[in-house]
């Protein structure tokens, strides 16, 4: 997990406090991530820079994108995202 990182200006404790999840973790970004925009539309592959885990949910910050994507974390480590937020604080409150 050497590549796992926190968002600039955020600590793991702050992420836990804002989300209300005392077990939130930073996950390795080297994983398959897809964005499912809407039914019938093709899935978009996201290239994660930061991945935060909250049990079976996660937040993904893609490379070259300021939005945060919420999704489900599967047993194989892959993520399917189905909601997007303009900033991390908003995304954490949406968990």
C-alpha positions in Angstrom: 0.0 0.0 0.0 2.9 2.3 -0.6 0.9 4.3 -3.1 -2.1 4.9 -0.8 -2.4 8.5 0.1 -4.6 11.0 1.9 -6.2 14.1 0.2 -4.1 17.3 0.7 -5.1 19.0 3.9 -6.9 16.0 5.3 -5.9 13.6 8.1 -7.4 10.1 8.6 -8.9 11.3 11.9 -10.6 14.3 10.2 -12.0 11.9 7.5 -13.3 9.7 10.3 -14.8 12.6 12.2 -16.6 14.1 9.2 -17.9 10.7 7.9 -18.8 9.4 11.3 -17.0 6.1 10.4 -14.3 5.4 13.0 -13.0 2.5 10.9 -12.5 4.5 7.6 -9.2 3.6 5.9 -7.1 4.7 3.0 -7.0 2.0 0.3 -4.5 1.3 -2.4 -5.6 3.1 -5.6 -4.3 0.3 -7.8 -7.6 -1.3 -8.6 -10.4 -1.5 -11.2 -12.9 1.3 -10.9 -15.9 2.0 -13.1 -18.4 4.9 -13.1 -21.9 3.9 -14.0 -23.4 7.2 -15.1 -26.9 6.0 -15.9 -28.7 2.8 -17.1 -28.0 2.0 -20.7 -25.0 4.3 -21.0 -21.5 2.7 -21.3 -19.5 2.4 -18.1 -16.5 4.8 -17.8 -13.2 3.5 -16.5 -11.8 5.8 -13.7 -8.1 6.0 -12.9 -8.0 6.5 -9.1 -5.5 8.8 -7.4 -7.1 8.4 -3.9 -9.4 5.7 -2.6 -11.0 5.9 0.9 -12.8 2.9 2.3 -15.8 2.8 4.5 -16.7 -0.9 5.0 -18.5 -1.8 1.7 -18.6 1.8 0.4 -15.8 3.9 -0.8 -14.9 7.3 -2.2 -12.7 7.6 -5.2 -10.8 10.7 -6.4 -9.6 10.1 -10.0 -6.4 11.4 -11.5 -7.1 14.8 -13.3 -10.6 15.2 -11.9 -11.7 17.3 -8.9 -14.9 15.3 -8.2 -15.2 12.5 -5.7 -17.1 9.3 -6.7 -19.0 7.1 -4.3 -19.3 3.5 -5.0 -19.5 -0.1 -3.8 -16.3 -2.0 -2.9 -16.5 -5.6 -4.0 -14.6 -8.7 -2.6 -12.2 -8.8 -5.5 -11.2 -5.1 -4.8 -13.0 -3.6 -7.7 -15.3 -0.6 -7.3 -18.4 0.4 -9.1 -19.3 4.1 -8.6 -22.8 5.4 -8.9 -22.8 8.9 -7.4 -20.5 12.0 -7.8 -19.8 14.9 -5.5 -18.1 18.2 -6.0 -15.8 18.1 -3.0 -14.7 15.6 -0.3 -16.6 17.1 2.6 -19.9 16.8 0.7 -19.0 13.2 -0.3 -18.2 12.3 3.3 -21.5 13.7 4.5 -23.3 11.7 1.8 -22.1 8.3 3.1 
